[in-house]
Amino acid sequence: MKKPKFIAAHASNPKGLLGRLILAGMVRQTSAENDHAIEILAPEASWTVIDIGTGHGHALSRLAKVVTSGKLVGIDQSETALQAARRRNAALIENGRLELHCCACDDIPVPSGTVDGAITLHTVYFLPRLDSAFAEFARILKPRGSIVVGFRPPGPQTSPDLFPDDVYRFRSAEEIMACALQYGLHPSEQQTLKVAGKQMTFLKLEKRHVS
Ligand SMILES: C[S@@+](CC[C@H](N)C(=O)[O-])C[C@H]1O[C@@H](n2cnc3c(N)ncnc32)[C@H](O)[C@@H]1O
């Protein structure tokens, strides 16, 4: 059945009560692929790691199990999402291990070259332009830092019969890699596989010099 447009709009930018309900359901729906992205990133205990478009913030709780002495950052454009992320991770915030920012992913309030690792899951569909976001990802990463981008690729599971195409834009790995390369983000790993029955692509991009 096609996802109704009003539900899709909350996946893109959750707001209010319905946004909160959708975020609560999303935790279960996306936890396996977030775990897989964290495995691919393989963060070290002392790293600074950011979850871009964190939504409910569940991935930050999982990252905290590995990043035990470093720093975690979560960003999202939705204040409703950040409220959920704040509630879920209250202890981490209180202990100074996590900071959350309400901002767009192409305007992240983090100094340049300070992030060791990043993940961004199920966010690229909603970006009208990839360029400014990937330029920002490259800016905040340290040299040799990595970002894992996890997304559903174009295919039968993501057809316009199932997802409103004025909200979701399913992009190929090639389109994303071509954009990333312009900003010195080079693919170091690519996987397309089913995670919990969902066809997913994971791209690990490493910051090197712009070629
Ligand atoms: C489908 S949810 C995914 C949440 C989480 N990453 C996960 O895998 O469950 C997409 C999230 O990305 C956020 N988002 C979408 N576009 C964004 C942008 N341009 N800047 C910051 N956040 C954005 C939305 O507000 C939403 O919380």
The ligand as an SDF file (V2000), in Angstrom:
LIG
                    3D

 27 29  0  0  0  0  0  0  0  0999 V2000
   13.1670    9.0280    8.2550 C   0  0  0  0  0  0  0  0  0  0  0  0
   13.8540    9.9230    9.6230 S   0  0  0  0  0  0  0  0  0  0  0  0
   15.2810    8.8800   10.0050 C   0  0  0  0  0  0  0  0  0  0  0  0
   15.6960    8.9790   11.4450 C   0  0  0  0  0  0  0  0  0  0  0  0
   16.8790    8.0650   11.8460 C   0  0  0  0  0  0  0  0  0  0  0  0
   18.0990    8.4800   11.1760 N   0  0  0  0  0  0  0  0  0  0  0  0
   16.5750    6.6310   11.5380 C   0  0  0  0  0  0  0  0  0  0  0  0
   17.3020    6.0010   10.7560 O   0  0  0  0  0  0  0  0  0  0  0  0
   15.5930    6.1030   12.0900 O   0  0  0  0  0  0  0  0  0  0  0  0
   14.6310   11.3000    8.8310 C   0  0  0  0  0  0  0  0  0  0  0  0
   15.0900   12.3610    9.8060 C   0  0  0  0  0  0  0  0  0  0  0  0
   15.9480   13.2540    9.0940 O   0  0  0  0  0  0  0  0  0  0  0  0
   15.6090   14.5770    9.4340 C   0  0  0  0  0  0  0  0  0  0  0  0
   15.9540   15.4430    8.2900 N   0  0  0  0  0  0  0  0  0  0  0  0
   15.4500   15.3970    7.0370 C   0  0  0  0  0  0  0  0  0  0  0  0
   16.0000   16.3470    6.2750 N   0  0  0  0  0  0  0  0  0  0  0  0
   16.8890   17.0150    7.0750 C   0  0  0  0  0  0  0  0  0  0  0  0
   17.7670   18.1060    6.8560 C   0  0  0  0  0  0  0  0  0  0  0  0
   17.8590   18.7200    5.6640 N   0  0  0  0  0  0  0  0  0  0  0  0
   18.5180   18.5450    7.8930 N   0  0  0  0  0  0  0  0  0  0  0  0
   18.4300   17.9350    9.1260 C   0  0  0  0  0  0  0  0  0  0  0  0
   17.6050   16.8980    9.3780 N   0  0  0  0  0  0  0  0  0  0  0  0
   16.8490   16.4300    8.3630 C   0  0  0  0  0  0  0  0  0  0  0  0
   14.1150   14.5530    9.6890 C   0  0  0  0  0  0  0  0  0  0  0  0
   13.6900   15.6390   10.4900 O   0  0  0  0  0  0  0  0  0  0  0  0
   13.9360   13.1910   10.3580 C   0  0  0  0  0  0  0  0  0  0  0  0
   14.0050   13.2590   11.7610 O   0  0  0  0  0  0  0  0  0  0  0  0
  1  2  1  0
  2  3  1  0
  2 10  1  0
  3  4  1  0
  4  5  1  0
  5  6  1  0
  5  7  1  0
  7  8  2  0
  7  9  1  0
 10 11  1  0
 11 12  1  0
 11 26  1  0
 12 13  1  0
 13 14  1  0
 13 24  1  0
 14 15  1  0
 14 23  1  0
 15 16  2  0
 16 17  1  0
 17 18  1  0
 17 23  2  0
 18 19  1  0
 18 20  2  0
 20 21  1  0
 21 22  2  0
 22 23  1  0
 24 25  1  0
 24 26  1  0
 26 27  1  0
M  CHG  2   2   1   9  -1
M  END
$$$$
